[in-house]
């Protein structure tokens, strides 16, 4: 009997040890998969938990050096005429402190066009750059939340009809506006450094307004770009709302108003509770008036 119980318990323990690993189908892709994508074309779909890694370099995955980490949904890489389009359908984050949005291989660097699909979210919590040499692009048709920094270098673009929430830094290096018709909503601590005039693209969270930066200097995530002074710089401050002053009434005036109200209430109450008394008083008054008139008439006749 004891032996049978031990066997049953052993089966239960084994089952619980297996359960956490069931349904986990994370894949790891290496240089071969990327080379095939670069040379032969086609697509590569990355799911949450999947990794693209070449040597010690992690391109996709939960790493500080990765281009992004897919949290849920998918990111599909497609070779389009030598440019790698990454379409995010789900949620992903960028958390590294030095993320250049391009795909370096052994003998070449592939440009990246990052597309955030409708209903999808990209969280830029780290520091990311859309590079100039490969003319990187970010098209947002979903939601992009920037709490870290996003550098849009010269010739790179950041466009789309999606929602763009900025509580970190947006840095625009080129002289030409790279935002198109995209709207950037600045919240608390949201800051823009720009050499182009992008004021038409900026909106503000309710309760905040724009102020010009006194010092328009920003240090890039790469030493080659380094520290630069920008033509324009904006950040946000809380809007001061004046509360209407409350009327302060004199205590004696308030007391008299209360007494007058009580007097009116008592008169109305007496009228409602004693209607017969009121009618009687009116009848007596009328009778006295008639009697007085008769006496006056009688006196005149006697005279």
Residue, then its C-alpha position, 0 to 999 in steps of 0.5 A: x500500500x505504501x509503495x503504491x502511494x509513493x508511486x502516485x505521489x511521484x507521478x504527481x510531482x513529475x506532472x507538476x515539474x513538467x507543466x511549467x514547460x508545456x506550451x513553451x515553444x521558444x525558438x532561437x535563430x542564428x546567423x544562418x536564418x539571418x543570412x538566408x533572409x538577407x540573401x534569399x528573401x522571404x520572411x521570419x516570424x518572431x514570437x514572444x520568447x523567441x531569440x535572434x542571436x549571433x555569437x554574443x550579439x542578441x538582435x531580438x530577445x530579452x536583452x539590454x543590447x537587443x533591437x527589441x523584445x517581443x512581449x506578446x504577439x509577433x514581429x515579422x521580418x521581411x526582406x523587401x529589396x534589401x531593406x528589412x521590414x519588421x511589422x509588430x503585431x502585439x507588444x514589444x519594448x526597447x530597453x537597451x541604452x544604445x540601440x541602433x535600429x539596423x541589422x549588422x551582419x558579417x559583411x553588411x548592415x541591413x536597413x530596418x523599416x519598423x512598422x507598429x501595426x494598428x492595435x499594437x504597442x512599442x514601448x521605448x523605455x531605453x535609448x534608441x536611434x533611427x540611423x542616418x546612413x541606412x535611412x531608418x524609419x519608424x511608421x506608427x499606426x498603433x501606439x508608441x510610448x517614449x519614456x526613454x529617448x528616441x533619436x531621429x537622425x538626418x534622413x531618417x523618418x518617424x511617421x504614421x497616424x498612430x498615438x505617440x506619447x512622449x514623457x522622455x526625449x525626442x531628438x530630431x537632427x535633420x533640418x527637414x521635418x521627418x514627422x510628416x503629419x504624425x502628432x506627438x503628445x507631450x506629457x510630464x517631462x516630455x522634451x523635444x530637441x530639434x533642428x527642424x520646426x516641428x511645432x505643428x506636430x506637437x500637442x500636450x496632455x491636458x494640464x500641461x503647456x510648452x515652454x522653450x528650453x534655455x539650454x538646447x544641448x543633448x548628448x547622443x547615444x553614440x560618440x560619433x554623433x556626440x553632444x550637439x546644440x539644437x535650434x529648438x528645444x521644448x519641454x512641458x510645465x503644469x498649467x496654473x489654473x486660478x480657482x475662483x475666489x469664494x465670497x466671504x459673507x459677514x457673520x452678522x449679515x448671514x445671521x440676519x439672512x437666516x432669521x428672515x428666512x425663518x420668519x418667512x417660513x413661519x408665516x407660510x407655516x401659520x397660513x397653511x396650518x390656520x387658514x380659518x383664523x386668517x379667513x376670520x380676521x379678514x371677515x371681521x375687518x370687512x364687517x368693521x369697515x361696513x359698520x363704520x360706513x353705515x354710521x357715517x351715512x346715518x349721521x349725515x341724514x340726521x344733520 
